[in-house]
Amino acid sequence: TTCHLLAFPAFTWEVRANDRNYHLQFKKKFGNAIKTAKYNILTFLPLNLYEQLHRMANVYFLFVILLQTFPEISTLPWYTLLFPLSCLLTIRGLRDLIDDIKWRDICVGDIVRLRKENFVPADMLLLWSSEPSSLCYVETADIDGETNLKFRQALLVTHQDLNCILSAQGKVICEEPNSRMHSFTGTLEWKGEMYSLDSERILLRGCKIRNTDVCYGLVIYAGKCPGSALPLGQDQGRQKTSRFIFLVLLLISLCLAIASGFWARRFQEKHSYLSTLYKHTTPVKQAFFNFWGFTILLSIIVPMSMYITFEFIYLVNSFFINWDLEMYYAIKDIPAKARSTSLNDQLGQIEYIFSDKTGTLTQNIMSFKKCCINGTIYETNKWPKPIDFPFPRSGLTWGHRADKKLEFYDPVLLEAVQQDTDPVLREFLRLLALCHTVMVEENDSEWLVYQAASPDEEALVLAARNLGYVFLARTQDTITISELGVKRTYKVLAMLDFNSDRKRMSVLVRDPEGTIRLYTKGADTVILERLHRQGPNETVTEMALDVSLHFAAETLRTLCLASKVVSEADYSKWSRRYHEASVLLQDRARELDKVYEEMEQNLQLLGATAIEDKLQDGVPETIQLLKLGNIKVWVLTGDKQGQWSTGPHAGPGDRPMMPESGADGRAKVALEVARKDNGLKAMLGQTAYRVVGQRWTPGT
């Protein structure tokens, strides 16, 4: 079964559930079917040979075999070279075939059932899962390297009726297949209603289903269509080396052929009595044949046996990688796994490493260290070891939900929480418990377990829990928390998502008393400029965020928190614009940003948080070893200037890896690197990116 690629303008990709006949008619009309696998029984041999003949060494060996078929220049029977070349092509072909047999044939429009630990075989829309509110936990390590579990959630309308899903006749209108893995725009037409679709509803091919027993998805893209199926780069370094060797070989053969021509001329002049032997030839003709003869004789410079040996070495090395105890992660019982038999060869061609900081160089285990609330800074006292929960269990109904050991402990803050007289403190902790995308479940001992796509959010929710504001449950449209032992359910009116441009997220809720409140958290630069007024508390909080004073100087990750009350009239007007923007196909993201911007104004600052994420063990040593291997390492991070060079984790002689802040800073550095490094400039020039001003934007 195959899928098709429609050659129309944007947002003409139409997917009909459970309607293969509809999709097969386009296969016949356009004749450009795309299968999930690269090969089939008929195309494997010609297609694999075509790919292998793109390798310079294989072309050269084939050329030498053709030369051996001419008796005038042949040194060995041609079939003696054909056998080792056939062995080499067979070994590589079988390796490619093994690497290719991964996915079954799946057609666009199919509804697929996946179980726990399954890999997602095609990009699909999540319709239903066995988890509450149709949540689906996925691991995207094979796509973007992120090891944290992410969750996707089905629409409420598809979550409510499983039987309807299996016989679904819904229709999806969305953008054509593209390489933008982290964005998706489309609409679902279901029972006469239109529903907005975004990347939070999509399961990308290559993701792994985790912590979810069963889920159903509608295939949107398949085969070579998915954005997750990006083409791999060619082995340019090895190709250049091969070309150089072959050019040297041909140059040597040419020099020897010219020398042989001069020698033949002198020999004929000196030994005229042998002229009858050279009656039908000339020195030039002899030099021409000798050139090809020397080419054959010197072919041992690039021995075919060496390539065959390499193929076996790659295979054995892939097993060594799997068996390497130094790569075994005992904490999670995860060994290394080479998913490609040529992984060792591919790793040897790396010239540049562009690394994120969080979760790559750091432990990605966030610890809540400090906060600034209503102008007052609270921080962990310097105890030699974590201490027990400070309040007695009697009289505190949230005590059983708090962690037994706390890294963050400020007795002044805990006393203020217990007294519950400060409305700003109350709103601050309420925001931590409400404004997030964390999911919660209870284990066998009725202990709350949080699943967060971002460890930052988990750290904030845990801090709120330890201070008496416990996140209990979430549905599609409600969030339930316990405030100092009192259970309260908030109706979620809108979730204003975080992205790298907005640098903030917000949640619009209606509290049990009927008041509509907006809670916002984000980077200090975007929150402080959206405040209603600049009072003394705001000034103190902004000072606390300054690099040279408190949080950033200690390499802490900072967030500002703010809120406001929204009137019913303002919400009613804004809600209509929000719904209209959410179902747009063209420019949806831009229109939603405008609507979000309208709501996120005139905020009241509540405070700021500071979270610590320590470096992993051995990071400086690893970077030093990579540098010794002539591998250039660049770290892209949003840290403020000076954090990497002056922080407590910087070792002696360490240099700042990223002197600029935020997305603009990353673009400046990337642009500067490209200007100074011709090799990198050439590499970037072959990608689908261009520099516009100070930013990297998708190009064509």
Secondary structure, 3 states (H helix, E strand, C coil): CCECCCCCCCCCEEEECCCHHHHHHHHHHHCCCECCCCCCCCCHHHHHHHHHCCCHHHHHHHHHHHHHCCCCCCCCCCHHHHHHHHHHHHHHHHHHHHHHCCCCCCCCCCEEEEECCCECCCEEEEEEECCHHHEEEEECHHHHCCCCCEEEECCHHHHCCHHHHHCCCCEEEECCCCCCCCCCCEEEEECCEEEEECHHHEECCCCEEECCCEEEEEEEECCCCCCCCCCCCCCHHHHHHHHHHHHHHHHHHHHHHHHHHHHHHHHHHHCHHHHHHHCCCCHHHHHHHHHHHHHHHHHHHCCHHHHHHHHHHHHHHHHHHHHCHHHCECCCCECCCCCCCCHHHHHCCCCEEEEECCCCCECCCCEEEEEEECCEEEECCCCCCCEECCCCCCCCCCHHHCCCEECCCCHHHHHHHHHCCCHHHHHHHHHHHHCCCCEEEECCCCCEEEECCCHHHHHHHHHHHHCCEEEEEECCCEEEEEECCEEEEEEEEEEECCCCCCCEEEEEEECCCCCEEEEEEECHHHHHCCECCCCHHHHHHHHHCCCCCCCHHHCCEEEEEEEEEECHHHHHHHHHHHHHHHCCCCCHHHHHHHHHHHHCCCEEEEEEEEEECCECCCHHHHHHHHHHCCCEEEEECCCCCCHHHHCCCCCCCCCCCCCCCHHHHHHHHHHHHHHHCHHHHHHHHCCCEEEECCEEEECC
